[in-house]
Amino acid sequence: MRWWWQAAVPVDEPLLHVPPLPIDDVIRRGDQASRLLQDPVLAGAFAEIRQDAYRMWLDSQPSENVRREELYRIIQALELVRGKLRAYRGAARLKVAEREQEEAREAAEA
């Protein structure tokens, strides 16, 4: 049995090993993610999609299991996007804190 997130074909292993981004890129991406998470239009779109999916699920018949699974995957996809944006924001905050600690250490040594 294959789950929906499993690849139907083997994944090339080198593609799974992405080199880390430079610190400035991590911080920039985190800032952009933070703006997206605070954007009322994006938040509204996510909320409407979620509400529509729940409404369609409630209106579905018990025999419509394929449709119900699709609605479930839609909601899960929204959460994956939101979670990834939060991870980007968190990584940026961590890098900023690390940079500030290093700058403070360098200033103390000088």
C-alpha positions in Angstrom: 0.0 0.0 0.0 1.3 3.4 -0.9 0.4 6.6 1.0 -0.5 9.8 -0.9 2.8 11.5 0.1 5.0 8.6 -1.1 6.6 9.0 -4.5 5.3 6.7 -7.2 8.9 6.6 -8.5 12.2 6.5 -6.6 13.5 9.9 -5.6 17.1 10.8 -6.7 19.0 10.9 -3.4 21.3 13.9 -4.3 18.1 16.0 -4.7 17.3 15.4 -1.1 20.5 17.0 0.1 20.0 20.7 -0.4 23.0 22.8 0.8 22.1 25.3 3.6 21.3 28.8 2.7 23.5 31.7 3.6 22.5 33.4 6.8 21.3 36.6 5.1 19.0 34.5 2.8 17.6 32.6 5.8 16.8 35.9 7.5 15.3 37.5 4.4 13.2 34.4 3.8 12.0 34.5 7.4 11.1 38.2 7.1 9.0 37.4 4.0 7.4 34.4 5.7 6.5 36.6 8.7 4.9 39.2 6.5 2.9 36.5 4.7 1.7 35.0 8.1 0.5 38.5 9.1 -1.1 39.3 5.8 -4.9 39.5 6.3 -5.7 38.6 2.7 -3.7 35.4 2.9 -5.1 34.6 6.3 -8.6 35.2 4.9 -8.0 33.0 1.9 -6.7 30.2 4.1 -9.7 30.5 6.4 -12.2 30.5 3.5 -10.6 27.4 1.9 -10.7 25.6 5.3 -14.3 26.6 5.9 -15.3 25.5 2.3 -13.5 22.2 2.8 -15.3 21.6 6.1 -18.6 22.6 4.6 -18.2 20.2 1.6 -17.1 17.4 4.0 -20.2 17.9 6.1 -22.4 18.0 3.0 -20.8 14.8 1.6 -22.4 11.4 1.8 -20.7 8.6 3.8 -20.1 6.8 0.5 -18.0 9.7 -0.9 -14.8 8.5 0.7 -12.6 9.7 -2.2 -14.1 13.2 -1.9 -13.6 13.2 1.9 -10.0 12.2 1.6 -9.4 14.9 -1.0 -10.9 17.5 1.4 -8.7 16.2 4.2 -5.6 16.5 2.0 -6.6 20.1 1.1 -6.7 21.0 4.8 -3.5 19.2 5.5 -1.8 21.1 2.6 -2.8 24.4 4.0 -1.3 23.4 7.4 1.9 22.3 5.7 2.2 25.7 4.0 1.5 27.5 7.3 3.9 25.2 9.1 6.7 25.8 6.6 6.2 29.6 6.8 6.4 29.4 10.6 9.6 27.3 10.3 11.1 29.9 8.0 10.2 32.6 10.5 11.7 30.6 13.4 14.9 29.8 11.5 15.4 33.5 10.8 14.8 34.5 14.4 17.4 31.9 15.5 20.0 33.2 13.0 19.4 36.8 14.1 19.9 35.8 17.7 23.1 33.8 16.8 24.4 36.8 14.8 23.7 39.2 17.7 25.5 36.8 20.2 28.5 36.6 17.9 28.6 40.4 17.5 28.3 40.9 21.3 31.2 38.3 21.8 33.4 40.1 19.2 32.7 43.5 20.8 33.6 42.1 24.3 36.9 40.7 22.9 37.8 44.0 21.3 
